Amino acid sequence: MVGPAWLLASAFLHALWNALVKRERDPQVAVVGVLVSAVICSAAVALVMPGGGLPGRATVLWAVAAGALQAVYFVSLGEALSRATYGAVYAVARGGALLLVWPAAALVLREPFTARSAAGAALVGLGVVLVAIAGQERASRGGIAFAVVCAASIAGYHLCFDRALALGGAPAPLFALAFAVALGPVWLQARLAGRVAVGIDRRAAGRLFAAGALTTASFLLFLVGLANVGAGVALTLRNTSVVFAQVLAAALGEPLPRRQLLGSALVVLGAALVASS
């Protein structure tokens, strides 16, 4: 149960740092600050944590691919949060990623696909769909579209990290390398869009550094859990962050319709089935 426990902790931290980004005046700028902080924190962790580095060229290539997809993730996340409610964006992004990863994990990666895990994944999928429908009326079409792009990038980097770990990569250096790769494109996109002229607002620097530290902790816990349970189960358990996100959405002042609460309950039940399979 070590893997599932790490993944649940990762889910909470992930929902928390996303909520901190939503609180910022300009989420598109905030994701740049979070990523800068995450690169610094992850590099520091990689230097002090035991467990070795990146042993082979194939592992490095998978980590670089994960970083490229994380760049898409950060850009699309900032755009989505700028246009739609936090609860709706989070549900669409996490749920869409689940629907993409499970077929790939079973058919391409040959990971086990039991009746119980299939039922759990179906419940999680139904839950996040209910949450997304409940929040869609408060979200712009553009926001939902960017959330769908975000979902595809999440699915892609999960699978890349899974392959890198299978080839012997250690979680901390994998994370540091991937985020270093992502930083350049995310910063460039923000500069070209005129979002970041010279740097991040100093008044927000402390908050964004804290969000970056939470991002580092979340992803490291995720990679430890992923190494133990596989991509399909890992992403399903990580999607319990949808529940945490709804609580945080309420704290941000967003309404929580009954359908949204029902969907969150289904996510919890589905994750429990997957964890016990």
Contacts in CASP RR format, 6 or more apart in sequence:
PFRMAT RR
TARGET T0000
AUTHOR 0000-0000-0000
METHOD contacts of the structure
MODEL  1
MVGPAWLLASAFLHALWNALVKRERDPQVAVVGVLVSAVICSAAVALVMP
GGGLPGRATVLWAVAAGALQAVYFVSLGEALSRATYGAVYAVARGGALLL
VWPAAALVLREPFTARSAAGAALVGLGVVLVAIAGQERASRGGIAFAVVC
AASIAGYHLCFDRALALGGAPAPLFALAFAVALGPVWLQARLAGRVAVGI
DRRAAGRLFAAGALTTASFLLFLVGLANVGAGVALTLRNTSVVFAQVLAA
ALGEPLPRRQLLGSALVVLGAALVASS
1 275 0 8 1.000
2 225 0 8 1.000
2 228 0 8 1.000
3 224 0 8 1.000
3 225 0 8 1.000
3 228 0 8 1.000
3 229 0 8 1.000
4 225 0 8 1.000
4 229 0 8 1.000
4 233 0 8 1.000
4 237 0 8 1.000
4 275 0 8 1.000
6 221 0 8 1.000
6 222 0 8 1.000
6 224 0 8 1.000
6 225 0 8 1.000
6 228 0 8 1.000
7 221 0 8 1.000
7 222 0 8 1.000
7 225 0 8 1.000
7 226 0 8 1.000
7 229 0 8 1.000
7 234 0 8 1.000
7 237 0 8 1.000
7 238 0 8 1.000
8 237 0 8 1.000
8 240 0 8 1.000
9 221 0 8 1.000
10 217 0 8 1.000
10 218 0 8 1.000
10 219 0 8 1.000
10 221 0 8 1.000
10 222 0 8 1.000
10 225 0 8 1.000
10 238 0 8 1.000
10 241 0 8 1.000
11 237 0 8 1.000
11 238 0 8 1.000
11 239 0 8 1.000
11 240 0 8 1.000
11 241 0 8 1.000
11 244 0 8 1.000
12 241 0 8 1.000
12 244 0 8 1.000
13 214 0 8 1.000
13 215 0 8 1.000
13 217 0 8 1.000
13 218 0 8 1.000
13 221 0 8 1.000
14 215 0 8 1.000
14 218 0 8 1.000
14 222 0 8 1.000
14 238 0 8 1.000
14 241 0 8 1.000
15 90 0 8 1.000
15 241 0 8 1.000
15 242 0 8 1.000
15 244 0 8 1.000
15 245 0 8 1.000
15 248 0 8 1.000
16 214 0 8 1.000
16 244 0 8 1.000
16 248 0 8 1.000
17 34 0 8 1.000
17 211 0 8 1.000
17 212 0 8 1.000
17 214 0 8 1.000
17 215 0 8 1.000
17 218 0 8 1.000
18 77 0 8 1.000
18 81 0 8 1.000
18 86 0 8 1.000
18 90 0 8 1.000
18 245 0 8 1.000
19 86 0 8 1.000
19 245 0 8 1.000
19 248 0 8 1.000
19 249 0 8 1.000
19 251 0 8 1.000
19 252 0 8 1.000
20 30 0 8 1.000
20 207 0 8 1.000
20 208 0 8 1.000
20 210 0 8 1.000
20 211 0 8 1.000
20 214 0 8 1.000
21 27 0 8 1.000
21 30 0 8 1.000
21 31 0 8 1.000
21 34 0 8 1.000
21 77 0 8 1.000
21 78 0 8 1.000
21 81 0 8 1.000
21 211 0 8 1.000
22 81 0 8 1.000
22 86 0 8 1.000
22 252 0 8 1.000
23 207 0 8 1.000
23 252 0 8 1.000
24 30 0 8 1.000
24 204 0 8 1.000
24 207 0 8 1.000
24 208 0 8 1.000
25 204 0 8 1.000
26 82 0 8 1.000
26 195 0 8 1.000
27 77 0 8 1.000
27 78 0 8 1.000
27 81 0 8 1.000
27 82 0 8 1.000
28 78 0 8 1.000
28 79 0 8 1.000
28 82 0 8 1.000
28 190 0 8 1.000
28 193 0 8 1.000
28 195 0 8 1.000
29 190 0 8 1.000
29 195 0 8 1.000
29 196 0 8 1.000
29 200 0 8 1.000
29 201 0 8 1.000
30 78 0 8 1.000
30 204 0 8 1.000
30 208 0 8 1.000
30 211 0 8 1.000
31 74 0 8 1.000
31 75 0 8 1.000
31 77 0 8 1.000
31 78 0 8 1.000
31 186 0 8 1.000
32 74 0 8 1.000
32 186 0 8 1.000
32 187 0 8 1.000
32 190 0 8 1.000
32 195 0 8 1.000
32 196 0 8 1.000
32 200 0 8 1.000
33 200 0 8 1.000
33 208 0 8 1.000
33 209 0 8 1.000
33 211 0 8 1.000
33 212 0 8 1.000
34 74 0 8 1.000
34 208 0 8 1.000
34 211 0 8 1.000
34 212 0 8 1.000
34 215 0 8 1.000
35 74 0 8 1.000
35 179 0 8 1.000
35 182 0 8 1.000
35 183 0 8 1.000
35 186 0 8 1.000
35 187 0 8 1.000
35 212 0 8 1.000
35 215 0 8 1.000
36 183 0 8 1.000
36 187 0 8 1.000
36 200 0 8 1.000
36 208 0 8 1.000
37 208 0 8 1.000
37 209 0 8 1.000
37 210 0 8 1.000
37 211 0 8 1.000
37 212 0 8 1.000
37 213 0 8 1.000
37 215 0 8 1.000
37 216 0 8 1.000
38 179 0 8 1.000
38 212 0 8 1.000
38 213 0 8 1.000
38 215 0 8 1.000
38 216 0 8 1.000
38 219 0 8 1.000
39 176 0 8 1.000
39 179 0 8 1.000
39 180 0 8 1.000
39 183 0 8 1.000
41 212 0 8 1.000
41 213 0 8 1.000
41 215 0 8 1.000
41 216 0 8 1.000
42 172 0 8 1.000
42 175 0 8 1.000
42 176 0 8 1.000
42 179 0 8 1.000
42 216 0 8 1.000
42 219 0 8 1.000
42 220 0 8 1.000
43 176 0 8 1.000
43 180 0 8 1.000
45 172 0 8 1.000
45 175 0 8 1.000
45 176 0 8 1.000
45 216 0 8 1.000
45 220 0 8 1.000
46 53 0 8 1.000
46 172 0 8 1.000
46 173 0 8 1.000
46 175 0 8 1.000
46 176 0 8 1.000
49 170 0 8 1.000
49 172 0 8 1.000
51 170 0 8 1.000
51 172 0 8 1.000
52 170 0 8 1.000
52 173 0 8 1.000
53 169 0 8 1.000
53 170 0 8 1.000
53 173 0 8 1.000
54 60 0 8 1.000
54 63 0 8 1.000
54 169 0 8 1.000
54 170 0 8 1.000
54 173 0 8 1.000
54 174 0 8 1.000
54 177 0 8 1.000
55 167 0 8 1.000
55 168 0 8 1.000
55 169 0 8 1.000
56 167 0 8 1.000
58 167 0 8 1.000
59 164 0 8 1.000
59 167 0 8 1.000
59 168 0 8 1.000
59 169 0 8 1.000
59 174 0 8 1.000
60 177 0 8 1.000
62 160 0 8 1.000
62 161 0 8 1.000
62 163 0 8 1.000
62 164 0 8 1.000
62 167 0 8 1.000
63 160 0 8 1.000
63 161 0 8 1.000
63 164 0 8 1.000
63 169 0 8 1.000
63 174 0 8 1.000
63 177 0 8 1.000
63 178 0 8 1.000
63 181 0 8 1.000
64 177 0 8 1.000
64 178 0 8 1.000
64 181 0 8 1.000
65 157 0 8 1.000
65 160 0 8 1.000
66 156 0 8 1.000
66 157 0 8 1.000
66 160 0 8 1.000
66 161 0 8 1.000
66 164 0 8 1.000
66 174 0 8 1.000
66 178 0 8 1.000
66 181 0 8 1.000
67 157 0 8 1.000
67 160 0 8 1.000
67 177 0 8 1.000
67 178 0 8 1.000
67 179 0 8 1.000
67 181 0 8 1.000
67 182 0 8 1.000
68 181 0 8 1.000
68 182 0 8 1.000
68 185 0 8 1.000
69 153 0 8 1.000
69 156 0 8 1.000
69 157 0 8 1.000
69 160 0 8 1.000
70 153 0 8 1.000
70 157 0 8 1.000
70 178 0 8 1.000
70 179 0 8 1.000
70 181 0 8 1.000
70 182 0 8 1.000
71 181 0 8 1.000
71 182 0 8 1.000
71 183 0 8 1.000
71 184 0 8 1.000
71 185 0 8 1.000
71 186 0 8 1.000
72 149 0 8 1.000
72 150 0 8 1.000
72 152 0 8 1.000
72 153 0 8 1.000
73 150 0 8 1.000
73 153 0 8 1.000
73 154 0 8 1.000
73 157 0 8 1.000
73 182 0 8 1.000
74 182 0 8 1.000
74 186 0 8 1.000
75 185 0 8 1.000
75 186 0 8 1.000
75 189 0 8 1.000
76 146 0 8 1.000
76 147 0 8 1.000
76 149 0 8 1.000
76 150 0 8 1.000
76 153 0 8 1.000
77 89 0 8 1.000
77 93 0 8 1.000
77 146 0 8 1.000
77 150 0 8 1.000
78 146 0 8 1.000
79 143 0 8 1.000
79 146 0 8 1.000
80 89 0 8 1.000
80 93 0 8 1.000
80 142 0 8 1.000
80 143 0 8 1.000
80 144 0 8 1.000
80 146 0 8 1.000
80 147 0 8 1.000
80 150 0 8 1.000
81 89 0 8 1.000
82 143 0 8 1.000
83 139 0 8 1.000
83 140 0 8 1.000
83 142 0 8 1.000
83 143 0 8 1.000
83 146 0 8 1.000
84 138 0 8 1.000
84 139 0 8 1.000
84 140 0 8 1.000
84 142 0 8 1.000
84 143 0 8 1.000
84 144 0 8 1.000
84 146 0 8 1.000
84 147 0 8 1.000
85 135 0 8 1.000
85 138 0 8 1.000
85 139 0 8 1.000
85 249 0 8 1.000
85 254 0 8 1.000
86 245 0 8 1.000
86 248 0 8 1.000
86 249 0 8 1.000
86 252 0 8 1.000
86 254 0 8 1.000
87 131 0 8 1.000
87 135 0 8 1.000
87 245 0 8 1.000
87 246 0 8 1.000
87 249 0 8 1.000
87 254 0 8 1.000
87 260 0 8 1.000
88 131 0 8 1.000
88 132 0 8 1.000
88 134 0 8 1.000
88 135 0 8 1.000
88 136 0 8 1.000
88 138 0 8 1.000
88 139 0 8 1.000
88 144 0 8 1.000
88 147 0 8 1.000
89 139 0 8 1.000
89 143 0 8 1.000
89 144 0 8 1.000
89 146 0 8 1.000
89 147 0 8 1.000
89 150 0 8 1.000
90 241 0 8 1.000
90 242 0 8 1.000
90 245 0 8 1.000
90 249 0 8 1.000
91 128 0 8 1.000
91 131 0 8 1.000
91 132 0 8 1.000
91 135 0 8 1.000
91 242 0 8 1.000
91 245 0 8 1.000
92 128 0 8 1.000
92 132 0 8 1.000
92 144 0 8 1.000
92 147 0 8 1.000
92 148 0 8 1.000
92 150 0 8 1.000
92 151 0 8 1.000
93 147 0 8 1.000
93 148 0 8 1.000
93 150 0 8 1.000
93 151 0 8 1.000
93 154 0 8 1.000
94 128 0 8 1.000
94 151 0 8 1.000
94 154 0 8 1.000
94 238 0 8 1.000
94 239 0 8 1.000
94 241 0 8 1.000
94 242 0 8 1.000
95 124 0 8 1.000
95 125 0 8 1.000
95 128 0 8 1.000
95 129 0 8 1.000
95 132 0 8 1.000
95 151 0 8 1.000
95 239 0 8 1.000
95 242 0 8 1.000
96 128 0 8 1.000
96 148 0 8 1.000
96 151 0 8 1.000
96 152 0 8 1.000
96 154 0 8 1.000
96 155 0 8 1.000
97 151 0 8 1.000
97 152 0 8 1.000
97 154 0 8 1.000
97 155 0 8 1.000
97 158 0 8 1.000
97 235 0 8 1.000
97 239 0 8 1.000
98 121 0 8 1.000
98 124 0 8 1.000
98 125 0 8 1.000
98 128 0 8 1.000
98 235 0 8 1.000
98 236 0 8 1.000
98 239 0 8 1.000
99 125 0 8 1.000
99 151 0 8 1.000
100 151 0 8 1.000
100 152 0 8 1.000
100 155 0 8 1.000
100 156 0 8 1.000
101 155 0 8 1.000
101 156 0 8 1.000
101 158 0 8 1.000
101 159 0 8 1.000
101 231 0 8 1.000
101 232 0 8 1.000
101 235 0 8 1.000
102 113 0 8 1.000
102 121 0 8 1.000
102 232 0 8 1.000
102 235 0 8 1.000
102 236 0 8 1.000
104 155 0 8 1.000
104 159 0 8 1.000
104 231 0 8 1.000
105 111 0 8 1.000
105 113 0 8 1.000
105 159 0 8 1.000
105 162 0 8 1.000
105 230 0 8 1.000
105 231 0 8 1.000
105 232 0 8 1.000
106 113 0 8 1.000
106 232 0 8 1.000
109 159 0 8 1.000
109 162 0 8 1.000
109 231 0 8 1.000
111 230 0 8 1.000
111 231 0 8 1.000
111 232 0 8 1.000
111 233 0 8 1.000
114 277 0 8 1.000
116 273 0 8 1.000
116 274 0 8 1.000
116 276 0 8 1.000
116 277 0 8 1.000
117 233 0 8 1.000
117 236 0 8 1.000
117 273 0 8 1.000
117 274 0 8 1.000
117 277 0 8 1.000
119 270 0 8 1.000
119 273 0 8 1.000
120 236 0 8 1.000
120 269 0 8 1.000
120 270 0 8 1.000
120 271 0 8 1.000
120 273 0 8 1.000
120 274 0 8 1.000
120 277 0 8 1.000
121 232 0 8 1.000
121 236 0 8 1.000
121 270 0 8 1.000
121 274 0 8 1.000
122 270 0 8 1.000
123 266 0 8 1.000
123 267 0 8 1.000
123 269 0 8 1.000
123 270 0 8 1.000
123 273 0 8 1.000
124 236 0 8 1.000
124 239 0 8 1.000
124 266 0 8 1.000
124 267 0 8 1.000
124 270 0 8 1.000
124 271 0 8 1.000
124 274 0 8 1.000
125 239 0 8 1.000
125 266 0 8 1.000
125 267 0 8 1.000
126 263 0 8 1.000
126 266 0 8 1.000
127 242 0 8 1.000
127 262 0 8 1.000
127 263 0 8 1.000
127 264 0 8 1.000
127 266 0 8 1.000
127 267 0 8 1.000
128 239 0 8 1.000
128 242 0 8 1.000
128 263 0 8 1.000
128 267 0 8 1.000
130 259 0 8 1.000
130 260 0 8 1.000
130 262 0 8 1.000
130 263 0 8 1.000
130 266 0 8 1.000
131 242 0 8 1.000
131 246 0 8 1.000
131 259 0 8 1.000
131 260 0 8 1.000
131 263 0 8 1.000
131 264 0 8 1.000
131 267 0 8 1.000
132 144 0 8 1.000
133 259 0 8 1.000
134 257 0 8 1.000
134 258 0 8 1.000
134 259 0 8 1.000
134 260 0 8 1.000
134 263 0 8 1.000
135 257 0 8 1.000
135 260 0 8 1.000
136 144 0 8 1.000
138 254 0 8 1.000
138 255 0 8 1.000
154 235 0 8 1.000
155 235 0 8 1.000
157 178 0 8 1.000
158 226 0 8 1.000
158 231 0 8 1.000
158 234 0 8 1.000
158 235 0 8 1.000
159 231 0 8 1.000
161 174 0 8 1.000
161 178 0 8 1.000
161 223 0 8 1.000
161 226 0 8 1.000
162 226 0 8 1.000
162 230 0 8 1.000
162 231 0 8 1.000
162 234 0 8 1.000
164 174 0 8 1.000
165 171 0 8 1.000
165 174 0 8 1.000
165 223 0 8 1.000
165 226 0 8 1.000
165 227 0 8 1.000
171 220 0 8 1.000
171 223 0 8 1.000
171 224 0 8 1.000
171 227 0 8 1.000
172 220 0 8 1.000
174 223 0 8 1.000
175 216 0 8 1.000
175 219 0 8 1.000
175 220 0 8 1.000
175 223 0 8 1.000
179 219 0 8 1.000
187 196 0 8 1.000
190 196 0 8 1.000
200 208 0 8 1.000
222 234 0 8 1.000
222 238 0 8 1.000
225 234 0 8 1.000
226 234 0 8 1.000
229 237 0 8 1.000
233 274 0 8 1.000
233 275 0 8 1.000
233 277 0 8 1.000
236 270 0 8 1.000
236 271 0 8 1.000
236 274 0 8 1.000
237 271 0 8 1.000
237 274 0 8 1.000
237 275 0 8 1.000
239 267 0 8 1.000
239 271 0 8 1.000
240 267 0 8 1.000
240 268 0 8 1.000
240 271 0 8 1.000
242 264 0 8 1.000
242 267 0 8 1.000
243 264 0 8 1.000
243 267 0 8 1.000
243 268 0 8 1.000
246 256 0 8 1.000
246 260 0 8 1.000
246 261 0 8 1.000
246 264 0 8 1.000
249 256 0 8 1.000
250 256 0 8 1.000
END
